[in-house]
Amino acid sequence: MDNVSTNNGKIALTEGKSSATARLTKNQKSGFPALEKKGGTVVGNKGTAQGYPAGTKIPPTKVDIKRP
């Protein structure tokens, strides 16, 4: 996930792609729909956004995929 933020009190998930034709990885293809249906948990600490440490629960949330 490239960006985890809060928008109007709700968690927003954003994945950025560098081109209009950049594909999702195998894990993104399966993981993003799972996040939308079941939610998830932040894991790891490297590069995580402040306010979303490892263990933070993410409610079911649609991942917004941004392309140029």
mmCIF file of the N, C-alpha and C atoms, coordinates in Angstrom:
data_MODEL
# 
_entry.id   MODEL 
# 
loop_
_atom_site.group_PDB 
_atom_site.id 
_atom_site.type_symbol 
_atom_site.label_atom_id 
_atom_site.label_alt_id 
_atom_site.label_comp_id 
_atom_site.label_asym_id 
_atom_site.label_entity_id 
_atom_site.label_seq_id 
_atom_site.pdbx_PDB_ins_code 
_atom_site.Cartn_x 
_atom_site.Cartn_y 
_atom_site.Cartn_z 
_atom_site.occupancy 
_atom_site.B_iso_or_equiv 
_atom_site.pdbx_formal_charge 
_atom_site.auth_seq_id 
_atom_site.auth_comp_id 
_atom_site.auth_asym_id 
_atom_site.auth_atom_id 
_atom_site.pdbx_PDB_model_num 
ATOM 1   N N  . MET A 1 1  ? 0.846   -1.151  0.000   1.00 0.00 ? 1  MET A N  1 
ATOM 2   C CA . MET A 1 1  ? 0.000   0.000   0.000   1.00 0.00 ? 1  MET A CA 1 
ATOM 3   C C  . MET A 1 1  ? 0.905   1.232   0.000   1.00 0.00 ? 1  MET A C  1 
ATOM 4   N N  . ASP A 1 2  ? 0.642   2.147   -0.911  1.00 0.00 ? 2  ASP A N  1 
ATOM 5   C CA . ASP A 1 2  ? 1.480   3.333   -1.005  1.00 0.00 ? 2  ASP A CA 1 
ATOM 6   C C  . ASP A 1 2  ? 1.082   4.414   -0.009  1.00 0.00 ? 2  ASP A C  1 
ATOM 7   N N  . ASN A 1 3  ? -0.198  4.503   0.308   1.00 0.00 ? 3  ASN A N  1 
ATOM 8   C CA . ASN A 1 3  ? -0.629  5.574   1.197   1.00 0.00 ? 3  ASN A CA 1 
ATOM 9   C C  . ASN A 1 3  ? -1.812  5.115   2.050   1.00 0.00 ? 3  ASN A C  1 
ATOM 10  N N  . VAL A 1 4  ? -1.677  5.338   3.349   1.00 0.00 ? 4  VAL A N  1 
ATOM 11  C CA . VAL A 1 4  ? -2.774  5.116   4.288   1.00 0.00 ? 4  VAL A CA 1 
ATOM 12  C C  . VAL A 1 4  ? -3.020  6.458   4.948   1.00 0.00 ? 4  VAL A C  1 
ATOM 13  N N  . SER A 1 5  ? -4.243  6.950   4.855   1.00 0.00 ? 5  SER A N  1 
ATOM 14  C CA . SER A 1 5  ? -4.546  8.261   5.413   1.00 0.00 ? 5  SER A CA 1 
ATOM 15  C C  . SER A 1 5  ? -5.946  8.259   6.010   1.00 0.00 ? 5  SER A C  1 
ATOM 16  N N  . THR A 1 6  ? -6.313  9.377   6.579   1.00 0.00 ? 6  THR A N  1 
ATOM 17  C CA . THR A 1 6  ? -7.651  9.538   7.134   1.00 0.00 ? 6  THR A CA 1 
ATOM 18  C C  . THR A 1 6  ? -8.339  10.665  6.388   1.00 0.00 ? 6  THR A C  1 
ATOM 19  N N  . ASN A 1 7  ? -9.560  10.407  5.936   1.00 0.00 ? 7  ASN A N  1 
ATOM 20  C CA . ASN A 1 7  ? -10.334 11.390  5.192   1.00 0.00 ? 7  ASN A CA 1 
ATOM 21  C C  . ASN A 1 7  ? -11.718 11.468  5.829   1.00 0.00 ? 7  ASN A C  1 
ATOM 22  N N  . ASN A 1 8  ? -12.020 12.593  6.441   1.00 0.00 ? 8  ASN A N  1 
ATOM 23  C CA . ASN A 1 8  ? -13.302 12.780  7.131   1.00 0.00 ? 8  ASN A CA 1 
ATOM 24  C C  . ASN A 1 8  ? -13.538 11.707  8.182   1.00 0.00 ? 8  ASN A C  1 
ATOM 25  N N  . GLY A 1 9  ? -12.465 11.319  8.895   1.00 0.00 ? 9  GLY A N  1 
ATOM 26  C CA . GLY A 1 9  ? -12.571 10.349  9.970   1.00 0.00 ? 9  GLY A CA 1 
ATOM 27  C C  . GLY A 1 9  ? -12.535 8.896   9.530   1.00 0.00 ? 9  GLY A C  1 
ATOM 28  N N  . LYS A 1 10 ? -12.470 8.654   8.224   1.00 0.00 ? 10 LYS A N  1 
ATOM 29  C CA . LYS A 1 10 ? -12.420 7.289   7.703   1.00 0.00 ? 10 LYS A CA 1 
ATOM 30  C C  . LYS A 1 10 ? -11.038 7.022   7.124   1.00 0.00 ? 10 LYS A C  1 
ATOM 31  N N  . ILE A 1 11 ? -10.575 5.781   7.266   1.00 0.00 ? 11 ILE A N  1 
ATOM 32  C CA . ILE A 1 11 ? -9.283  5.403   6.688   1.00 0.00 ? 11 ILE A CA 1 
ATOM 33  C C  . ILE A 1 11 ? -9.430  5.332   5.174   1.00 0.00 ? 11 ILE A C  1 
ATOM 34  N N  . ALA A 1 12 ? -8.437  5.892   4.468   1.00 0.00 ? 12 ALA A N  1 
ATOM 35  C CA . ALA A 1 12 ? -8.387  5.842   3.008   1.00 0.00 ? 12 ALA A CA 1 
ATOM 36  C C  . ALA A 1 12 ? -7.119  5.102   2.599   1.00 0.00 ? 12 ALA A C  1 
ATOM 37  N N  . LEU A 1 13 ? -7.240  4.175   1.661   1.00 0.00 ? 13 LEU A N  1 
ATOM 38  C CA . LEU A 1 13 ? -6.112  3.388   1.176   1.00 0.00 ? 13 LEU A CA 1 
ATOM 39  C C  . LEU A 1 13 ? -5.888  3.723   -0.295  1.00 0.00 ? 13 LEU A C  1 
ATOM 40  N N  . THR A 1 14 ? -4.633  4.065   -0.640  1.00 0.00 ? 14 THR A N  1 
ATOM 41  C CA . THR A 1 14 ? -4.320  4.452   -2.004  1.00 0.00 ? 14 THR A CA 1 
ATOM 42  C C  . THR A 1 14 ? -3.086  3.712   -2.505  1.00 0.00 ? 14 THR A C  1 
ATOM 43  N N  . GLU A 1 15 ? -3.189  3.170   -3.691  1.00 0.00 ? 15 GLU A N  1 
ATOM 44  C CA . GLU A 1 15 ? -2.063  2.536   -4.380  1.00 0.00 ? 15 GLU A CA 1 
ATOM 45  C C  . GLU A 1 15 ? -1.776  3.366   -5.622  1.00 0.00 ? 15 GLU A C  1 
ATOM 46  N N  . GLY A 1 16 ? -0.542  3.815   -5.770  1.00 0.00 ? 16 GLY A N  1 
ATOM 47  C CA . GLY A 1 16 ? -0.154  4.612   -6.929  1.00 0.00 ? 16 GLY A CA 1 
ATOM 48  C C  . GLY A 1 16 ? 0.581   3.765   -7.950  1.00 0.00 ? 16 GLY A C  1 
ATOM 49  N N  . LYS A 1 17 ? 0.235   3.931   -9.202  1.00 0.00 ? 17 LYS A N  1 
ATOM 50  C CA . LYS A 1 17 ? 0.919   3.244   -10.297 1.00 0.00 ? 17 LYS A CA 1 
ATOM 51  C C  . LYS A 1 17 ? 1.599   4.289   -11.171 1.00 0.00 ? 17 LYS A C  1 
ATOM 52  N N  . SER A 1 18 ? 2.771   3.935   -11.707 1.00 0.00 ? 18 SER A N  1 
ATOM 53  C CA . SER A 1 18 ? 3.592   4.896   -12.438 1.00 0.00 ? 18 SER A CA 1 
ATOM 54  C C  . SER A 1 18 ? 3.167   5.098   -13.883 1.00 0.00 ? 18 SER A C  1 
ATOM 55  N N  . SER A 1 19 ? 2.296   4.239   -14.377 1.00 0.00 ? 19 SER A N  1 
ATOM 56  C CA . SER A 1 19 ? 1.817   4.412   -15.744 1.00 0.00 ? 19 SER A CA 1 
ATOM 57  C C  . SER A 1 19 ? 0.367   3.934   -15.833 1.00 0.00 ? 19 SER A C  1 
ATOM 58  N N  . ALA A 1 20 ? -0.257  4.306   -16.923 1.00 0.00 ? 20 ALA A N  1 
ATOM 59  C CA . ALA A 1 20 ? -1.657  3.933   -17.130 1.00 0.00 ? 20 ALA A CA 1 
ATOM 60  C C  . ALA A 1 20 ? -1.815  2.434   -17.335 1.00 0.00 ? 20 ALA A C  1 
ATOM 61  N N  . THR A 1 21 ? -0.718  1.752   -17.711 1.00 0.00 ? 21 THR A N  1 
ATOM 62  C CA . THR A 1 21 ? -0.804  0.322   -17.996 1.00 0.00 ? 21 THR A CA 1 
ATOM 63  C C  . THR A 1 21 ? -0.117  -0.541  -16.936 1.00 0.00 ? 21 THR A C  1 
ATOM 64  N N  . ALA A 1 22 ? 0.407   0.055   -15.875 1.00 0.00 ? 22 ALA A N  1 
ATOM 65  C CA . ALA A 1 22 ? 1.081   -0.716  -14.823 1.00 0.00 ? 22 ALA A CA 1 
ATOM 66  C C  . ALA A 1 22 ? 0.089   -1.686  -14.184 1.00 0.00 ? 22 ALA A C  1 
ATOM 67  N N  . ARG A 1 23 ? 0.514   -2.943  -14.059 1.00 0.00 ? 23 ARG A N  1 
ATOM 68  C CA . ARG A 1 23 ? -0.363  -3.980  -13.524 1.00 0.00 ? 23 ARG A CA 1 
ATOM 69  C C  . ARG A 1 23 ? -0.238  -4.076  -12.015 1.00 0.00 ? 23 ARG A C  1 
ATOM 70  N N  . LEU A 1 24 ? -1.265  -4.649  -11.418 1.00 0.00 ? 24 LEU A N  1 
ATOM 71  C CA . LEU A 1 24 ? -1.195  -4.983  -9.999  1.00 0.00 ? 24 LEU A CA 1 
ATOM 72  C C  . LEU A 1 24 ? -0.368  -6.246  -9.853  1.00 0.00 ? 24 LEU A C  1 
ATOM 73  N N  . THR A 1 25 ? 0.336   -6.374  -8.726  1.00 0.00 ? 25 THR A N  1 
ATOM 74  C CA . THR A 1 25 ? 1.071   -7.597  -8.460  1.00 0.00 ? 25 THR A CA 1 
ATOM 75  C C  . THR A 1 25 ? 0.082   -8.710  -8.119  1.00 0.00 ? 25 THR A C  1 
ATOM 76  N N  . LYS A 1 26 ? 0.577   -9.941  -8.086  1.00 0.00 ? 26 LYS A N  1 
ATOM 77  C CA . LYS A 1 26 ? -0.251  -11.082 -7.713  1.00 0.00 ? 26 LYS A CA 1 
ATOM 78  C C  . LYS A 1 26 ? -0.877  -10.866 -6.333  1.00 0.00 ? 26 LYS A C  1 
ATOM 79  N N  . ASN A 1 27 ? -0.068  -10.391 -5.380  1.00 0.00 ? 27 ASN A N  1 
ATOM 80  C CA . ASN A 1 27 ? -0.575  -10.168 -4.020  1.00 0.00 ? 27 ASN A CA 1 
ATOM 81  C C  . ASN A 1 27 ? -1.582  -9.022  -3.973  1.00 0.00 ? 27 ASN A C  1 
ATOM 82  N N  . GLN A 1 28 ? -1.375  -7.987  -4.773  1.00 0.00 ? 28 GLN A N  1 
ATOM 83  C CA . GLN A 1 28 ? -2.339  -6.887  -4.814  1.00 0.00 ? 28 GLN A CA 1 
ATOM 84  C C  . GLN A 1 28 ? -3.663  -7.347  -5.403  1.00 0.00 ? 28 GLN A C  1 
ATOM 85  N N  . LYS A 1 29 ? -3.598  -8.176  -6.439  1.00 0.00 ? 29 LYS A N  1 
ATOM 86  C CA . LYS A 1 29 ? -4.825  -8.679  -7.077  1.00 0.00 ? 29 LYS A CA 1 
ATOM 87  C C  . LYS A 1 29 ? -5.704  -9.444  -6.103  1.00 0.00 ? 29 LYS A C  1 
ATOM 88  N N  . SER A 1 30 ? -5.086  -10.188 -5.205  1.00 0.00 ? 30 SER A N  1 
ATOM 89  C CA . SER A 1 30 ? -5.876  -10.955 -4.232  1.00 0.00 ? 30 SER A CA 1 
ATOM 90  C C  . SER A 1 30 ? -6.109  -10.162 -2.943  1.00 0.00 ? 30 SER A C  1 
ATOM 91  N N  . GLY A 1 31 ? -5.150  -9.337  -2.558  1.00 0.00 ? 31 GLY A N  1 
ATOM 92  C CA . GLY A 1 31 ? -5.232  -8.624  -1.285  1.00 0.00 ? 31 GLY A CA 1 
ATOM 93  C C  . GLY A 1 31 ? -6.196  -7.455  -1.273  1.00 0.00 ? 31 GLY A C  1 
ATOM 94  N N  . PHE A 1 32 ? -6.240  -6.692  -2.357  1.00 0.00 ? 32 PHE A N  1 
ATOM 95  C CA . PHE A 1 32 ? -7.110  -5.516  -2.371  1.00 0.00 ? 32 PHE A CA 1 
ATOM 96  C C  . PHE A 1 32 ? -8.585  -5.882  -2.236  1.00 0.00 ? 32 PHE A C  1 
ATOM 97  N N  . PRO A 1 33 ? -9.090  -6.897  -2.960  1.00 0.00 ? 33 PRO A N  1 
ATOM 98  C CA . PRO A 1 33 ? -10.483 -7.293  -2.751  1.00 0.00 ? 33 PRO A CA 1 
ATOM 99  C C  . PRO A 1 33 ? -10.727 -7.810  -1.326  1.00 0.00 ? 33 PRO A C  1 
ATOM 100 N N  . ALA A 1 34 ? -9.725  -8.498  -0.751  1.00 0.00 ? 34 ALA A N  1 
ATOM 101 C CA . ALA A 1 34 ? -9.878  -8.992  0.619   1.00 0.00 ? 34 ALA A CA 1 
ATOM 102 C C  . ALA A 1 34 ? -9.968  -7.838  1.600   1.00 0.00 ? 34 ALA A C  1 
ATOM 103 N N  . LEU A 1 35 ? -9.164  -6.783  1.397   1.00 0.00 ? 35 LEU A N  1 
ATOM 104 C CA . LEU A 1 35 ? -9.250  -5.596  2.256   1.00 0.00 ? 35 LEU A CA 1 
ATOM 105 C C  . LEU A 1 35 ? -10.632 -4.955  2.166   1.00 0.00 ? 35 LEU A C  1 
ATOM 106 N N  . GLU A 1 36 ? -11.192 -4.935  0.957   1.00 0.00 ? 36 GLU A N  1 
ATOM 107 C CA . GLU A 1 36 ? -12.510 -4.329  0.770   1.00 0.00 ? 36 GLU A CA 1 
ATOM 108 C C  . GLU A 1 36 ? -13.602 -5.133  1.483   1.00 0.00 ? 36 GLU A C  1 
ATOM 109 N N  . LYS A 1 37 ? -13.464 -6.453  1.494   1.00 0.00 ? 37 LYS A N  1 
ATOM 110 C CA . LYS A 1 37 ? -14.487 -7.301  2.113   1.00 0.00 ? 37 LYS A CA 1 
ATOM 111 C C  . LYS A 1 37 ? -14.293 -7.500  3.608   1.00 0.00 ? 37 LYS A C  1 
ATOM 112 N N  . LYS A 1 38 ? -13.033 -7.729  4.030   1.00 0.00 ? 38 LYS A N  1 
ATOM 113 C CA . LYS A 1 38 ? -12.779 -8.149  5.410   1.00 0.00 ? 38 LYS A CA 1 
ATOM 114 C C  . LYS A 1 38 ? -11.977 -7.158  6.245   1.00 0.00 ? 38 LYS A C  1 
ATOM 115 N N  . GLY A 1 39 ? -11.317 -6.181  5.596   1.00 0.00 ? 39 GLY A N  1 
ATOM 116 C CA . GLY A 1 39 ? -10.412 -5.304  6.337   1.00 0.00 ? 39 GLY A CA 1 
ATOM 117 C C  . GLY A 1 39 ? -9.082  -5.999  6.536   1.00 0.00 ? 39 GLY A C  1 
ATOM 118 N N  . GLY A 1 40 ? -8.245  -5.442  7.399   1.00 0.00 ? 40 GLY A N  1 
ATOM 119 C CA . GLY A 1 40 ? -6.935  -6.035  7.612   1.00 0.00 ? 40 GLY A CA 1 
ATOM 120 C C  . GLY A 1 40 ? -6.232  -5.422  8.811   1.00 0.00 ? 40 GLY A C  1 
ATOM 121 N N  . THR A 1 41 ? -4.962  -5.716  8.933   1.00 0.00 ? 41 THR A N  1 
ATOM 122 C CA . THR A 1 41 ? -4.145  -5.237  10.033  1.00 0.00 ? 41 THR A CA 1 
ATOM 123 C C  . THR A 1 41 ? -2.818  -4.749  9.477   1.00 0.00 ? 41 THR A C  1 
ATOM 124 N N  . VAL A 1 42 ? -2.361  -3.579  9.915   1.00 0.00 ? 42 VAL A N  1 
ATOM 125 C CA . VAL A 1 42 ? -1.061  -3.054  9.504   1.00 0.00 ? 42 VAL A CA 1 
ATOM 126 C C  . VAL A 1 42 ? 0.014   -3.963  10.090  1.00 0.00 ? 42 VAL A C  1 
ATOM 127 N N  . VAL A 1 43 ? 0.961   -4.374  9.253   1.00 0.00 ? 43 VAL A N  1 
ATOM 128 C CA . VAL A 1 43 ? 2.085   -5.195  9.708   1.00 0.00 ? 43 VAL A CA 1 
ATOM 129 C C  . VAL A 1 43 ? 3.388   -4.499  9.347   1.00 0.00 ? 43 VAL A C  1 
ATOM 130 N N  . GLY A 1 44 ? 4.436   -4.790  10.107  1.00 0.00 ? 44 GLY A N  1 
ATOM 131 C CA . GLY A 1 44 ? 5.738   -4.186  9.851   1.00 0.00 ? 44 GLY A CA 1 
ATOM 132 C C  . GLY A 1 44 ? 5.798   -2.748  10.339  1.00 0.00 ? 44 GLY A C  1 
ATOM 133 N N  . ASN A 1 45 ? 7.001   -2.226  10.448  1.00 0.00 ? 45 ASN A N  1 
ATOM 134 C CA . ASN A 1 45 ? 7.172   -0.855  10.928  1.00 0.00 ? 45 ASN A CA 1 
ATOM 135 C C  . ASN A 1 45 ? 7.931   0.031   9.959   1.00 0.00 ? 45 ASN A C  1 
ATOM 136 N N  . LYS A 1 46 ? 8.669   -0.543  9.023   1.00 0.00 ? 46 LYS A N  1 
ATOM 137 C CA . LYS A 1 46 ? 9.474   0.253   8.112   1.00 0.00 ? 46 LYS A CA 1 
ATOM 138 C C  . LYS A 1 46 ? 8.583   0.986   7.118   1.00 0.00 ? 46 LYS A C  1 
ATOM 139 N N  . GLY A 1 47 ? 8.709   2.301   7.084   1.00 0.00 ? 47 GLY A N  1 
ATOM 140 C CA . GLY A 1 47 ? 7.978   3.096   6.116   1.00 0.00 ? 47 GLY A CA 1 
ATOM 141 C C  . GLY A 1 47 ? 6.504   3.274   6.412   1.00 0.00 ? 47 GLY A C  1 
ATOM 142 N N  . THR A 1 48 ? 6.026   2.838   7.570   1.00 0.00 ? 48 THR A N  1 
ATOM 143 C CA . THR A 1 48 ? 4.610   3.008   7.874   1.00 0.00 ? 48 THR A CA 1 
ATOM 144 C C  . THR A 1 48 ? 4.324   4.460   8.213   1.00 0.00 ? 48 THR A C  1 
ATOM 145 N N  . ALA A 1 49 ? 3.150   4.881   7.855   1.00 0.00 ? 49 ALA A N  1 
ATOM 146 C CA . ALA A 1 49 ? 2.740   6.259   8.115   1.00 0.00 ? 49 ALA A CA 1 
ATOM 147 C C  . ALA A 1 49 ? 2.557   6.488   9.605   1.00 0.00 ? 49 ALA A C  1 
ATOM 148 N N  . GLN A 1 50 ? 2.914   7.678   10.027  1.00 0.00 ? 50 GLN A N  1 
ATOM 149 C CA . GLN A 1 50 ? 2.715   8.027   11.427  1.00 0.00 ? 50 GLN A CA 1 
ATOM 150 C C  . GLN A 1 50 ? 1.224   7.931   11.743  1.00 0.00 ? 50 GLN A C  1 
ATOM 151 N N  . GLY A 1 51 ? 0.900   7.315   12.857  1.00 0.00 ? 51 GLY A N  1 
ATOM 152 C CA . GLY A 1 51 ? -0.498  7.153   13.236  1.00 0.00 ? 51 GLY A CA 1 
ATOM 153 C C  . GLY A 1 51 ? -1.077  5.808   12.848  1.00 0.00 ? 51 GLY A C  1 
ATOM 154 N N  . TYR A 1 52 ? -0.307  5.011   12.093  1.00 0.00 ? 52 TYR A N  1 
ATOM 155 C CA . TYR A 1 52 ? -0.768  3.690   11.675  1.00 0.00 ? 52 TYR A CA 1 
ATOM 156 C C  . TYR A 1 52 ? 0.326   2.661   11.968  1.00 0.00 ? 52 TYR A C  1 
ATOM 157 N N  . PRO A 1 53 ? 0.664   2.467   13.235  1.00 0.00 ? 53 PRO A N  1 
ATOM 158 C CA . PRO A 1 53 ? 1.727   1.512   13.586  1.00 0.00 ? 53 PRO A CA 1 
ATOM 159 C C  . PRO A 1 53 ? 1.268   0.069   13.376  1.00 0.00 ? 53 PRO A C  1 
ATOM 160 N N  . ALA A 1 54 ? 2.240   -0.838  13.392  1.00 0.00 ? 54 ALA A N  1 
ATOM 161 C CA . ALA A 1 54 ? 1.928   -2.263  13.265  1.00 0.00 ? 54 ALA A CA 1 
ATOM 162 C C  . ALA A 1 54 ? 0.860   -2.642  14.285  1.00 0.00 ? 54 ALA A C  1 
ATOM 163 N N  . GLY A 1 55 ? -0.097  -3.428  13.850  1.00 0.00 ? 55 GLY A N  1 
ATOM 164 C CA . GLY A 1 55 ? -1.185  -3.855  14.720  1.00 0.00 ? 55 GLY A CA 1 
ATOM 165 C C  . GLY A 1 55 ? -2.456  -3.039  14.558  1.00 0.00 ? 55 GLY A C  1 
ATOM 166 N N  . THR A 1 56 ? -2.375  -1.884  13.876  1.00 0.00 ? 56 THR A N  1 
ATOM 167 C CA . THR A 1 56 ? -3.564  -1.059  13.652  1.00 0.00 ? 56 THR A CA 1 
ATOM 168 C C  . THR A 1 56 ? -4.560  -1.827  12.787  1.00 0.00 ? 56 THR A C  1 
ATOM 169 N N  . LYS A 1 57 ? -5.797  -1.910  13.237  1.00 0.00 ? 57 LYS A N  1 
ATOM 170 C CA . LYS A 1 57 ? -6.854  -2.598  12.494  1.00 0.00 ? 57 LYS A CA 1 
ATOM 171 C C  . LYS A 1 57 ? -7.423  -1.660  11.430  1.00 0.00 ? 57 LYS A C  1 
ATOM 172 N N  . ILE A 1 58 ? -7.565  -2.185  10.219  1.00 0.00 ? 58 ILE A N  1 
ATOM 173 C CA . ILE A 1 58 ? -8.154  -1.444  9.100   1.00 0.00 ? 58 ILE A CA 1 
ATOM 174 C C  . ILE A 1 58 ? -9.532  -2.057  8.837   1.00 0.00 ? 58 ILE A C  1 
ATOM 175 N N  . PRO A 1 59 ? -10.593 -1.253  8.923   1.00 0.00 ? 59 PRO A N  1 
ATOM 176 C CA . PRO A 1 59 ? -11.920 -1.810  8.638   1.00 0.00 ? 59 PRO A CA 1 
ATOM 177 C C  . PRO A 1 59 ? -12.045 -2.112  7.140   1.00 0.00 ? 59 PRO A C  1 
ATOM 178 N N  . PRO A 1 60 ? -13.069 -2.844  6.733   1.00 0.00 ? 60 PRO A N  1 
ATOM 179 C CA . PRO A 1 60 ? -13.244 -3.078  5.288   1.00 0.00 ? 60 PRO A CA 1 
ATOM 180 C C  . PRO A 1 60 ? -13.206 -1.746  4.540   1.00 0.00 ? 60 PRO A C  1 
ATOM 181 N N  . THR A 1 61 ? -12.274 -1.635  3.610   1.00 0.00 ? 61 THR A N  1 
ATOM 182 C CA . THR A 1 61 ? -12.021 -0.373  2.912   1.00 0.00 ? 61 THR A CA 1 
ATOM 183 C C  . THR A 1 61 ? -11.619 -0.654  1.482   1.00 0.00 ? 61 THR A C  1 
ATOM 184 N N  . LYS A 1 62 ? -12.219 0.058   0.534   1.00 0.00 ? 62 LYS A N  1 
ATOM 185 C CA . LYS A 1 62 ? -11.853 -0.060  -0.887  1.00 0.00 ? 62 LYS A CA 1 
ATOM 186 C C  . LYS A 1 62 ? -10.504 0.620   -1.108  1.00 0.00 ? 62 LYS A C  1 
ATOM 187 N N  . VAL A 1 63 ? -9.634  -0.016  -1.876  1.00 0.00 ? 63 VAL A N  1 
ATOM 188 C CA . VAL A 1 63 ? -8.338  0.555   -2.238  1.00 0.00 ? 63 VAL A CA 1 
ATOM 189 C C  . VAL A 1 63 ? -8.508  1.376   -3.500  1.00 0.00 ? 63 VAL A C  1 
ATOM 190 N N  . ASP A 1 64 ? -8.132  2.651   -3.434  1.00 0.00 ? 64 ASP A N  1 
ATOM 191 C CA . ASP A 1 64 ? -8.200  3.552   -4.583  1.00 0.00 ? 64 ASP A CA 1 
ATOM 192 C C  . ASP A 1 64 ? -6.886  3.429   -5.346  1.00 0.00 ? 64 ASP A C  1 
ATOM 193 N N  . ILE A 1 65 ? -6.960  3.015   -6.597  1.00 0.00 ? 65 ILE A N  1 
ATOM 194 C CA . ILE A 1 65 ? -5.760  2.862   -7.427  1.00 0.00 ? 65 ILE A CA 1 
ATOM 195 C C  . ILE A 1 65 ? -5.639  4.089   -8.315  1.00 0.00 ? 65 ILE A C  1 
ATOM 196 N N  . LYS A 1 66 ? -4.552  4.833   -8.127  1.00 0.00 ? 66 LYS A N  1 
ATOM 197 C CA . LYS A 1 66 ? -4.311  6.074   -8.879  1.00 0.00 ? 66 LYS A CA 1 
ATOM 198 C C  . LYS A 1 66 ? -3.316  5.806   -9.999  1.00 0.00 ? 66 LYS A C  1 
ATOM 199 N N  . ARG A 1 67 ? -3.665  6.220   -11.184 1.00 0.00 ? 67 ARG A N  1 
ATOM 200 C CA . ARG A 1 67 ? -2.793  6.097   -12.352 1.00 0.00 ? 67 ARG A CA 1 
ATOM 201 C C  . ARG A 1 67 ? -2.727  7.454   -13.045 1.00 0.00 ? 67 ARG A C  1 
ATOM 202 N N  . PRO A 1 68 ? -1.575  7.719   -13.727 1.00 0.00 ? 68 PRO A N  1 
ATOM 203 C CA . PRO A 1 68 ? -1.466  9.015   -14.416 1.00 0.00 ? 68 PRO A CA 1 
ATOM 204 C C  . PRO A 1 68 ? -2.430  9.117   -15.586 1.00 0.00 ? 68 PRO A C  1 
# 
